[in-house]
Amino acid sequence: MMLSTFHLIAALGEATATPYFIYRLRDAMLVDPTGRRILKDRPRINSTTLTPEYLRSLPENSVGRAYLGWLEREGVSSDTRAQVRYIDDEECAYVMQRYRECHDFYHAITNLPIVREGEVALKTFEFANTLLPMTGLSMFAVATMKPAERKRFWSTYFPWAVKNGVRSKEVINVYWEEQLERDVDQLREELGIERPPDMRDLRKRARAEKKRLEELKKSRAI
């Protein structure tokens, strides 16, 4: 069931991207020197092209180490991105594939976790940056969040996502494979992306505060 749902979401992403939006993203790559090189080279991102062993050998605060650290912390793999099936134009199909395979780099550079709250925050950033409809539609998942998560999203992560998504360089034009050895903070500054508040830390502190209040309530009831 999970696999079926995953592929349905991927198919919806492809359907809503055509015909206009995927061409807009392709054109954004064509007018950018780095984007054009990516379209020419058509690199792929997976555990074979970017091996964990190589990434682990990079400097501590490098882009590659940040990427590997995020993958390991979240327990995910770079080999799980679905193959594009429903976009006929070969070049546009690659653009969609590239977007999917770079998604974890966006997670790594923002440090947003794969919990629902983190995914919606990143999708909001992606929508502001790429205009792909599926990323905007993902924002409806806010309705399924717990009240505290919704409040945190609207007050903290939604403003961050819109501000940074609009002003930053179009992330589809980042040749991540050539940035792996660079300092991750320098790349964020170059792209115009501010690192948002640590979501896992905020969630942890919120749980601790909730537990403290519950224990205080119990002690007063005795």
VMD Tcl script that draws the C-alpha trace (Angstrom):
set ca {
  {0.00 0.00 0.00}
  {2.78 2.42 0.88}
  {4.53 1.75 -2.43}
  {1.28 2.26 -4.35}
  {0.57 5.55 -2.58}
  {4.15 6.70 -3.21}
  {3.81 6.10 -6.94}
  {0.40 7.74 -7.06}
  {1.86 10.88 -5.50}
  {4.73 10.80 -8.00}
  {2.26 10.41 -10.88}
  {0.18 13.33 -9.57}
  {3.32 15.43 -9.40}
  {4.06 14.70 -13.05}
  {0.46 15.29 -14.17}
  {0.18 18.67 -12.45}
  {3.59 19.78 -13.75}
  {2.57 19.45 -17.40}
  {2.35 21.14 -19.73}
  {3.27 24.59 -18.41}
  {5.16 24.25 -15.15}
  {7.76 21.69 -16.12}
  {8.57 23.77 -19.23}
  {8.98 26.85 -17.03}
  {11.43 24.94 -14.85}
  {13.27 23.60 -17.90}
  {13.50 27.12 -19.32}
  {14.87 28.38 -16.00}
  {17.69 25.87 -16.44}
  {18.29 26.80 -20.06}
  {18.87 30.49 -19.25}
  {21.33 29.64 -16.46}
  {24.89 28.56 -17.39}
  {25.00 25.90 -14.67}
  {21.48 24.75 -15.47}
  {22.46 24.26 -19.10}
  {25.44 22.15 -18.07}
  {23.21 20.00 -15.88}
  {20.83 19.45 -18.80}
  {23.78 18.55 -21.03}
  {25.49 16.20 -18.54}
  {22.29 14.74 -17.03}
  {23.91 13.53 -13.82}
  {22.00 11.19 -11.50}
  {22.00 11.18 -7.72}
  {22.03 7.82 -5.96}
  {24.24 5.74 -3.68}
  {26.33 4.61 -6.65}
  {27.15 8.05 -8.04}
  {27.54 9.54 -4.53}
  {28.78 6.72 -2.37}
  {28.58 7.00 1.43}
  {32.28 6.19 1.62}
  {33.18 9.16 -0.55}
  {30.81 11.53 1.23}
  {32.21 10.47 4.60}
  {35.72 11.37 3.45}
  {34.79 15.01 2.86}
  {35.50 17.86 5.33}
  {33.37 18.07 8.45}
  {31.24 21.10 7.52}
  {31.09 20.38 3.82}
  {27.93 20.10 1.72}
  {28.61 16.40 1.16}
  {28.96 15.65 4.86}
  {25.83 17.64 5.64}
  {23.97 15.61 3.01}
  {25.26 12.27 4.30}
  {24.63 13.28 7.90}
  {21.04 14.17 7.07}
  {20.46 10.86 5.23}
  {21.83 8.86 8.15}
  {20.04 10.91 10.80}
  {16.70 10.50 9.03}
  {17.32 6.86 8.08}
  {16.65 7.36 4.36}
  {18.44 6.46 1.13}
  {19.17 8.36 -2.06}
  {17.96 5.32 -4.03}
  {14.25 5.71 -3.29}
  {13.22 8.35 -5.84}
  {10.62 7.12 -8.35}
  {11.48 7.08 -12.03}
  {9.54 9.63 -14.11}
  {6.95 7.81 -16.23}
  {4.30 10.23 -17.45}
  {6.22 13.11 -19.03}
  {6.79 12.41 -22.71}
  {9.33 15.12 -23.47}
  {12.71 13.52 -22.72}
  {14.38 16.71 -21.52}
  {11.46 17.70 -19.32}
  {11.33 14.18 -17.89}
  {14.95 14.59 -16.84}
  {14.16 17.96 -15.22}
  {11.48 16.31 -13.09}
  {13.85 13.44 -12.25}
  {16.55 15.92 -11.28}
  {14.12 17.79 -9.05}
  {13.19 14.57 -7.25}
  {16.75 13.41 -6.77}
  {17.86 16.81 -5.44}
  {15.04 16.94 -2.87}
  {17.19 15.44 -0.12}
  {19.86 18.07 -0.72}
  {17.22 20.71 -0.02}
  {16.43 18.86 3.21}
  {20.12 18.70 4.12}
  {20.89 22.36 3.48}
  {17.84 23.49 5.47}
  {18.16 20.72 8.09}
  {14.41 20.07 7.93}
  {13.46 16.52 9.03}
  {11.15 14.18 7.12}
  {8.35 14.39 9.68}
  {5.14 15.80 8.19}
  {5.83 19.26 9.58}
  {9.28 19.33 8.01}
  {8.11 18.01 4.65}
  {5.35 20.61 4.38}
  {7.79 23.39 5.29}
  {10.21 22.22 2.60}
  {7.45 21.78 0.01}
  {6.34 25.35 0.72}
  {9.91 26.50 0.11}
  {10.03 24.47 -3.11}
  {6.73 25.90 -4.33}
  {7.95 29.46 -3.80}
  {11.18 28.57 -5.62}
  {10.01 26.28 -8.44}
  {6.23 26.94 -8.80}
  {5.62 23.20 -9.30}
  {1.92 22.73 -8.39}
  {2.42 19.48 -6.47}
  {4.64 21.25 -3.98}
  {1.91 23.83 -3.39}
  {-0.78 21.18 -3.05}
  {1.30 19.53 -0.32}
  {0.53 22.50 1.91}
  {-2.98 21.12 2.42}
  {-1.33 18.58 4.73}
  {-1.20 21.39 7.31}
  {-4.81 20.49 8.10}
  {-3.68 17.06 9.36}
  {-1.11 18.45 11.79}
  {-1.60 18.66 15.52}
  {-2.60 22.12 16.80}
  {0.87 22.88 18.17}
  {2.47 21.86 14.87}
  {0.07 24.02 12.84}
  {0.77 27.00 15.08}
  {4.53 26.51 14.71}
  {4.22 26.09 10.94}
  {2.21 29.27 10.38}
  {4.21 31.39 12.82}
  {7.72 30.16 11.99}
  {8.17 27.88 9.01}
  {5.65 29.27 6.53}
  {7.14 32.80 6.66}
  {10.64 31.33 6.43}
  {9.70 29.11 3.45}
  {8.06 31.88 1.42}
  {10.79 34.45 2.13}
  {13.67 32.11 1.33}
  {12.00 30.31 -1.56}
  {11.26 33.57 -3.36}
  {14.59 35.29 -2.82}
  {17.02 32.39 -3.19}
  {18.63 31.25 -6.40}
  {16.54 28.64 -8.24}
  {17.78 25.49 -6.54}
  {17.18 23.38 -9.65}
  {20.28 25.11 -11.08}
  {22.62 23.98 -8.31}
  {25.10 21.37 -9.57}
  {25.24 19.61 -6.21}
  {27.86 17.14 -7.36}
  {30.27 20.06 -7.82}
  {29.47 21.61 -4.44}
  {30.15 18.61 -2.21}
  {33.51 19.80 -0.86}
  {32.36 23.37 -0.22}
  {31.53 24.74 3.21}
  {27.77 24.32 3.64}
  {27.36 27.69 5.37}
  {29.09 29.46 2.48}
  {26.79 27.76 -0.02}
  {23.70 28.77 1.97}
  {24.90 32.36 1.94}
  {25.60 32.24 -1.79}
  {22.17 30.81 -2.53}
  {20.43 33.26 -0.21}
  {18.97 30.59 2.07}
  {18.73 31.21 5.79}
  {18.78 28.09 7.91}
  {15.41 27.87 9.72}
  {15.07 27.16 13.45}
  {15.99 23.55 14.27}
  {12.63 21.79 13.96}
  {13.68 18.66 15.81}
  {14.94 20.79 18.70}
  {11.72 22.81 18.84}
  {9.61 19.64 18.76}
  {11.74 18.08 21.50}
  {11.43 21.15 23.72}
  {7.66 21.30 23.10}
  {7.29 17.66 24.18}
  {9.40 18.27 27.28}
  {7.30 21.31 28.22}
  {4.08 19.38 27.70}
  {5.37 16.58 29.91}
  {6.42 19.08 32.57}
  {2.99 20.69 32.60}
  {1.27 17.31 32.81}
  {3.44 16.27 35.76}
  {2.80 19.62 37.44}
  {-0.93 19.18 36.97}
  {-0.77 15.68 38.46}
  {1.23 16.87 41.47}
  {-1.30 19.58 42.20}
  {-4.13 17.09 41.97}
  {-2.61 14.91 44.71}
}
mol new
graphics top color blue
foreach p $ca { graphics top sphere $p radius 0.5 }
foreach p [lrange $ca 0 end-1] q [lrange $ca 1 end] { graphics top cylinder $p $q radius 0.2 }
display resetview
